[in-house]
Amino acid sequence: MEKKVRTAVIGYGMISNIYLKNLKNLFHIIDLVAVAGRSAAAARAQADAYGVERAMTIEEAAAAEDIELAVVLTPASAHYGIIRQMLSAGKHVWTEKTMAVTVEQGRELARLAEEKGLYLGVAPDTVLGAGIQTARAALDRGMIGEVTSGLAVINRNQSLNAELFTFLRGEGGSLPYDVGIYYIGALLALLGPVESVCAFGTPAKKHEPELLYANAEAEPWTIPGSAVMSASLRFVSGALVSVLFDGATVNAPQHVLTLFGERGILKLGDPNTFNGEVRLAYADGGECVLPFTHGYDGVNTLEPTPFDGYGHRGIGVAEMAYALRRGRPNRCGKEYGLHCLEVLAAMEESTSSGKSVEIASRFVMEPLKPGYYSQLGGMRGDAERSLMD
Ligand SMILES: NC(=O)c1ccc[n+]([C@@H]2O[C@H](COP(=O)([O-])OP(=O)(O)OC[C@H]3O[C@@H](n4cnc5c(N)ncnc54)[C@H](O)[C@@H]3O)[C@@H](O)[C@H]2O)c1
């Protein structure tokens, strides 16, 4: 067994709960030693809640020599500065999406990690979950033949949601960046890199706060970027995928993620979860649900929580920790994170230029080895073995 990787979580907001729980209890490879943030006192409260020994400021985390890996769970607009600070201090970094809010910042961070020989891993890591890995196994086994096209759709009322999640009002808060990225990430994990993008978009309208639980004094806001985006992606593989992200409608999500192949059709569940059902439609019109070939289905067996279906966040951190101990590339690496950002930025650029945008960068994401999650006596080794190689 490899030496555990001494890890600090930076940020103590909503998503830190499931990360802290999993990094503390679920993954053997992680030694969670600290919670850090702008306020050491707030970090202390969150550290105590999850049995983590040390609490500190972000500066103290950067200066702590024993910390090898920083897990950045702040809003996207704060990622660039914190990731740069941590890489400059010699720490490997895992960051929540998006790695930065501009492609230039993302490229600079990727360059810095490369120069310093450090790992930089980027969410979404839902692509390592049972649903998407099962779909990937089906594709790799040729179950639908060559993928010719696809369809990805997600809808929400993003301006209304920004009343509750205030960070959505700023840069990186539009539906494409906040949620569409799960669809882009899944498509990249399944089909590989994108070659070219063209898109139409509609900007968000000014939003007057309307919910009772929101801050009554809040000023109206306009989420930057496109609220509605209709795009066409041409993958290097040759597949053409239509994408519709509508953040200016209602919150009843009609998520669609479908891949059409020469010999069948694969219909995936919500890629913002770990356990999206994978349905195979075959040539004669029949349809079946594929059994999961992989563990990490998002249902946290240690202690079921409202996060079930979302419950394996941190899998990308653990996979990266094994990668750095074994000296191999991590699957949700900086090239994948940067490509996600480049695709989103290219879509946005195309909405204003009216031209298609070529994407030069490339990445490779190997599938995970199949592995189920053992529930025998609370053991948890089986699936984690699939994260090692
Ligand atoms: N909430 C979710 O369901 C969810 C799901 C998946 C991913 N994410 C991602 O996780 C990240 C955090 O989301 P969240 O819901 O926990 O947000 P949150 O607002 O609940 O918490 C954000 C944390 O970051 C800190 N922070 C804010 N601005 C900062 C700055 N400039 N410098 C340093 N620290 C700062 C806050 O103090 C807080 O600890 C975001 O990137 C988000 O996209 C959230």
The ligand as an SDF file (V2000), in Angstrom:
LIG
                    3D

 44 48  0  0  0  0  0  0  0  0999 V2000
  -22.7590   23.2150   -4.2650 N   0  0  0  0  0  0  0  0  0  0  0  0
  -22.7400   22.2080   -5.1300 C   0  0  0  0  0  0  0  0  0  0  0  0
  -23.6860   21.4050   -5.2470 O   0  0  0  0  0  0  0  0  0  0  0  0
  -21.5210   21.9920   -6.0060 C   0  0  0  0  0  0  0  0  0  0  0  0
  -21.4450   20.8160   -6.7100 C   0  0  0  0  0  0  0  0  0  0  0  0
  -20.3210   20.5510   -7.4670 C   0  0  0  0  0  0  0  0  0  0  0  0
  -19.3200   21.4710   -7.5390 C   0  0  0  0  0  0  0  0  0  0  0  0
  -19.4070   22.6480   -6.8690 N   0  0  0  0  0  0  0  0  0  0  0  0
  -18.2870   23.5840   -6.9890 C   0  0  0  0  0  0  0  0  0  0  0  0
  -17.6040   23.6560   -5.7480 O   0  0  0  0  0  0  0  0  0  0  0  0
  -17.1040   24.9810   -5.5470 C   0  0  0  0  0  0  0  0  0  0  0  0
  -17.6290   25.5090   -4.2430 C   0  0  0  0  0  0  0  0  0  0  0  0
  -19.0410   25.4450   -4.2470 O   0  0  0  0  0  0  0  0  0  0  0  0
  -19.8920   25.5510   -2.8990 P   0  0  0  0  0  0  0  0  0  0  0  0
  -21.2820   25.2150   -3.2500 O   0  0  0  0  0  0  0  0  0  0  0  0
  -19.2350   24.8060   -1.7900 O   0  0  0  0  0  0  0  0  0  0  0  0
  -19.7790   27.1320   -2.6180 O   0  0  0  0  0  0  0  0  0  0  0  0
  -20.0250   27.9070   -1.2460 P   0  0  0  0  0  0  0  0  0  0  0  0
  -20.3210   29.3070   -1.6110 O   0  0  0  0  0  0  0  0  0  0  0  0
  -20.9500   27.1570   -0.3660 O   0  0  0  0  0  0  0  0  0  0  0  0
  -18.5720   27.8520   -0.5440 O   0  0  0  0  0  0  0  0  0  0  0  0
  -17.4690   28.4830   -1.1150 C   0  0  0  0  0  0  0  0  0  0  0  0
  -16.2780   28.5040   -0.1650 C   0  0  0  0  0  0  0  0  0  0  0  0
  -15.2380   29.2640   -0.7760 O   0  0  0  0  0  0  0  0  0  0  0  0
  -14.8490   30.3500    0.0780 C   0  0  0  0  0  0  0  0  0  0  0  0
  -14.5040   31.5070   -0.7660 N   0  0  0  0  0  0  0  0  0  0  0  0
  -15.3620   32.2650   -1.4930 C   0  0  0  0  0  0  0  0  0  0  0  0
  -14.6690   33.2240   -2.1650 N   0  0  0  0  0  0  0  0  0  0  0  0
  -13.3620   33.0510   -1.8340 C   0  0  0  0  0  0  0  0  0  0  0  0
  -12.1740   33.7280   -2.1780 C   0  0  0  0  0  0  0  0  0  0  0  0
  -12.1890   34.7730   -3.0180 N   0  0  0  0  0  0  0  0  0  0  0  0
  -11.0200   33.2900   -1.6460 N   0  0  0  0  0  0  0  0  0  0  0  0
  -10.9900   32.2450   -0.8070 C   0  0  0  0  0  0  0  0  0  0  0  0
  -12.0880   31.5510   -0.4350 N   0  0  0  0  0  0  0  0  0  0  0  0
  -13.2520   31.9610   -0.9450 C   0  0  0  0  0  0  0  0  0  0  0  0
  -16.0260   30.6010    0.9830 C   0  0  0  0  0  0  0  0  0  0  0  0
  -15.5780   31.1850    2.1920 O   0  0  0  0  0  0  0  0  0  0  0  0
  -16.5410   29.1670    1.1840 C   0  0  0  0  0  0  0  0  0  0  0  0
  -15.7580   28.5190    2.1680 O   0  0  0  0  0  0  0  0  0  0  0  0
  -17.5140   25.7790   -6.7900 C   0  0  0  0  0  0  0  0  0  0  0  0
  -16.4550   25.7500   -7.7250 O   0  0  0  0  0  0  0  0  0  0  0  0
  -18.6970   25.0030   -7.3360 C   0  0  0  0  0  0  0  0  0  0  0  0
  -18.8350   25.1730   -8.7330 O   0  0  0  0  0  0  0  0  0  0  0  0
  -20.4720   22.9180   -6.0750 C   0  0  0  0  0  0  0  0  0  0  0  0
  1  2  1  0
  2  3  2  0
  2  4  1  0
  4  5  1  0
  4 44  2  0
  5  6  2  0
  6  7  1  0
  7  8  2  0
  8  9  1  0
  8 44  1  0
  9 10  1  0
  9 42  1  0
 10 11  1  0
 11 12  1  0
 11 40  1  0
 12 13  1  0
 13 14  1  0
 14 15  2  0
 14 16  1  0
 14 17  1  0
 17 18  1  0
 18 19  2  0
 18 20  1  0
 18 21  1  0
 21 22  1  0
 22 23  1  0
 23 24  1  0
 23 38  1  0
 24 25  1  0
 25 26  1  0
 25 36  1  0
 26 27  1  0
 26 35  1  0
 27 28  2  0
 28 29  1  0
 29 30  1  0
 29 35  2  0
 30 31  1  0
 30 32  2  0
 32 33  1  0
 33 34  2  0
 34 35  1  0
 36 37  1  0
 36 38  1  0
 38 39  1  0
 40 41  1  0
 40 42  1  0
 42 43  1  0
M  CHG  2   8   1  16  -1
M  END
$$$$
